[in-house]
């Protein structure tokens, strides 16, 4: 009989529900045995829906469950460090959504704790773009030398024009758009390019173009970052929350032998609608739709790491590197800097 990794999921919001559902129904060698939410009624309702045995409103109580092999953490960022370390102390494998913590100092402290006391345990941070089939194909091509010498990485990620209380709550818990948004493309570019950034080349800009609510949090609804890697590859990043048509996600890598473009037409499906508006193709409205397969793939990788007793491809140091870049971009935003 196939061994099943028994997982408890904490945080049942949009992404948490996706991960929990994948564990419960789409990964044959995984079993969702417990769920946890801030309110017991939410946990019990979700547990009933997923046919899960245990429902908690306390993370501390959930990790006392002797049946668990692992936890999946998709709570507010400020809770990540404590929950990661508590789960590792209980000898549980940990999957945690990015970022590790709400700021660089807390991230560095958490990474130091993990490396000092839990280096033998599995702790995987969820940078899902690495597990998207299109990005993995491009990575394979680059590793084969098909790109030639990399010249420029360009990444766009702009949410559909909508703001919610939950978004503002998330922002209030972090260093803002660079930690919340940019870290994905910071990690992606570093992985694809195979180099670290030159810190003295980093410059960033930000502004409020649509949602004055961001001013309260000293944050932006759109921002951009420029940098150069140690291997001289240039990089440009743009993230925002004001795409008028839906979720915009584009990546381009220019090299001396090839140019790779990913997601330039983020179609929801292959359907074309011909009506009074002309010819229309519906596009993804949220990141959960665009990266549905990537979220499943990264959880499969986490489960496989546990069963095969190996470390994940993405390391704690990888996660720390993207947070360092986010902190630097946040610190330098709208400040004049010479790019060498």
N, C-alpha and C positions, 0 to 999 in steps of 0.2 A: 504494500500500500504506500502511495506517495506521502512523504512527510509534508505536513502543512505548517507554515509559519503562522503563529497565532499573534495577531496584531490588535492593539488598542488605538483608537483614533481620538484625538482631542482637538476640538474646534470643528464645528459642523456648518460653517458658513459656505459661501459659494465654492471655494476651492476645497475646503475640508470635505464637503459632501461628495465632490468628484473623486477624491482619493479614497474615501470610505467606500463608495459604491464600486470603484475599481477593485479594491481589495475583496469586497464581499462577493462580487459576481463575475469578474473578468480575469482573475489570476488563479488558475487551478491549484497551485501549491501554496496559496495563502488563505487565511480564514480571519474574518473580522469577528472578534469575540467580545469586544467591548468598545463603547463609545462614551465620550465625555463632552459636556457642554456646560456653560455657566449656569444654565437653568435646567433643573432636573426634568421638567416636562419636555423640553426640546430633545434631551438625550433619550428619554423614554419613547417619545414619538418616533425618533429616527431608528432606535433599536427595534421597535416593533415593525417598522417598514422594512428593515433590512434583515429581520429574523436573527437579531443579535442577542446573545444571552445576558449581557451586563450593560447597564446604563448608569453613568455617574455624573454628578455635578462637581466633583472634586478630583483633580488630577492626582493628588497625593494618594487618594483612596484607590484610584484605578491602577496605579503602578504597584500596589500591594497585591494585586491579583496574580497568584502563582501560575496561572495558565498562560500568561503573556510571554512571548518571545521578543516582542518589539513594540515600539510606539510610532505613530505618525502624528506629527505636531503641525497644526495649521492655525495656531492662535495668533492674537495680536503680537507684534514683534517684541514688545517689552517683556513678554512672558517667556520668550524662547530660551534665554540663557539658563534660567532657573529650571525650566522643565527639561531641557537637554541634559543638564548635569544630574538632576535627580533620577532621570531614567537610566543614565549610564551607571550611576551608583547602584542601581538595582540590577545591573548586568543585563539590561535590555538594549537591543540594537535600536538606533534612533534614525528616523527620517524626519527632517525638519524643513519646512518651507523657508526660502530665502527671505531676508538676510538672517544671519545668526543672531544679531542683536540690533537695537535701535540706534546705536552710534558706534564709532570706531573704538572708543575706550572699552566699552562693554564687550565688543567683539574680540578685542585683543585679550582681555581677561578670560573670556570663555574659551578661546582657542588654547591659551596657555594651560588652563585647567584640564582640558581634554587631552592635550599632548602629554601632560605630566602624569595624570592618573588613569587615563582611559585610552591610551594609544593602541591597545590591543583590541578595542571594541569597534563596532561599525557605527559610524556617525556620518550620515549622508545629508548634504544640504541640497535643496531642490532648485537647481537651475535647469529648468525643463528644456530650454532651447537646445542643449547638448543632446537631447534624446529625440528631437524632431528628425524624421527621416531625411528631409531636404538638407538640413544643416549637417547631418552626419555624412551624407553623400559628398557635400562640398569639402568637409574635413578630410575624407578619404582621398579626394582628388588632389588637395593641397599636399597631403603627406606623400603622395606619389610623384610630386614635382610638377603636376600639370599646370599650376598657376604661374610657375616661374618665380621670379622675385616679387614678393608682395609690395605693392605701392600704396594702396589706400583701402581702408575699411570705412564703410559708411552705413550707419544704422539709424532707422527711423522707427519709433514706436509711439503712436498717438491714439489714445482712447477716444471712443465716440463722445460727442459733445453732450456730456451729462455729468452732473455732480450730485453726490448723495451724502447723507449724514455719515454713513459708514466710511466713505472715502475720506471725509474731513477728520473723522475719528482716527483713522489709520495714520493720516499725515501728522496729527498732533502727537502721535507716539514715536515718531521717527525724525530723522534729520531732513525729511522732505523728499522732493522729487528725485534727487540724486540717489538716495538710499532706497526709495520705494520703487523707482522705475529704471534708472540708468544701470543699476547693478547687473541686470540681465545682459545687456549688450556689452557692458564692461567685461563680464565673464566670457561671453561668446567671442568677442574679438580677441581677447588674450588667448583663448583656446585655439581659435582658428589661425591666428598669426604666429603663435608659438613664441611669444616674447613678452617682456614686461614693459611698462611705460617709462619714459624719461620724465621724472616728476617736474623738472624745470621747464617742460614744454606745455604743461597743462594750462588751459584757459577755459573759462566757462561764462555763459551769459544766461540770464533768465528774465522773464517778464510776465505780467498779468494782462492778458488780452481779452478774456471772456468772463472770468469768475473772480470778482473782487473779494470773495470769501477767503481766498488764499493769503491775502495781505495780513490777516489776523495771525497766521501761522508763520509769517515771514518766508513764505514759499511762493512758487510760481505755477501757473497753469501751462507754461511752455518754457523749455530751457534747452540750451545747446552746449556741447563740450567739444573741445579740440585738443588733440594730443599727438605725440609721436612716440613710437615704440623704440626700444633699444636696438632693434634691427632696422631702424629708420622707416618702417611702415608708418604712414600718416593715418590719422583716424578722425572721423567726425561723427558725432552722436546728436540726435535730436529726439526729445521725448516731450509729450504734451497730453492734454486732456480735451482737445477741441476739434477733433476730426469731424467734419460735417456729415460724412457719408457712412461712417461705421468705424470699425477698428482698423487702423492703418499700421501695418507691420512690413517693413522692407529692409533688406540687407543687400549690400553690394560689396564685393571684394575685387579690386582691380590689381592685376599682376602684369608682368612683362610678357607672359605667354597666354593668358586667358583672363576673362572677366566673368565672375559668377554673380548672378542676381537671384535672390530668393524672395518669394512672396510679393512681387511687384503688382500682381493682380490678385488680391486676397478673396477670390470667389468663394461663396458659401457652398455652391454646388455647380453642376454643369448646365443648369437651366437658364435659358434666356427668355425674358418676358417682353413681348412686343405689344405695347398699349399706347395710350394717349401721351405717355412720357417719351416715347421712342423705344429703342432697344435697350433693355435694362438687364443687368446681371446683379443679383443680390450678393452682398458681401458680408463677411463676418462682422458682428456687432460687438463682441466681447472676446477677450483673450482665451476664455475657456473653450470656445468653439474652434478657434484657429489651432490651438495646441492640445486638442483632445487626445490625439495619439501620443504626443510627447509625454503628457502626464501619465498615461498608462505605461509607456515604456520605462519611465524613470522608476515607477513603483515596481515593475517587473525586475529591473536591475537591482533594486534594494532587496527584494525577496531572494533573488539569486545569490547575492552577496552573502546573505545569512546562511543559505543552504550550502553554498560552496566554501564558506568560511574564508572569504577574501574581502579585501577593502574595495570600496567603490572607486571608479575612475576619477571622479571629482573629489579632491581632497579638502580637508579643513583649511589648508593653506591657500588653495584656490579660492575658496569662499572669502577668506580674509583679504586676499589681494584685491578683489572687486570692491570690498567695503573700504579699503584704503583709498582706492581711486575715487569712490563716491564721496568720501570725506574731503579729499583734496579739492574736487570739483565744487563741492558745496562751500568750502572755505574761500575759494578764489572767485566765486560767482560775481560778475559785474566789476571785477577789479582789473585794472590794466596790467598786462603782463606781456613781456616780449617773448615771442616764440622763436627759438633758434633753429 
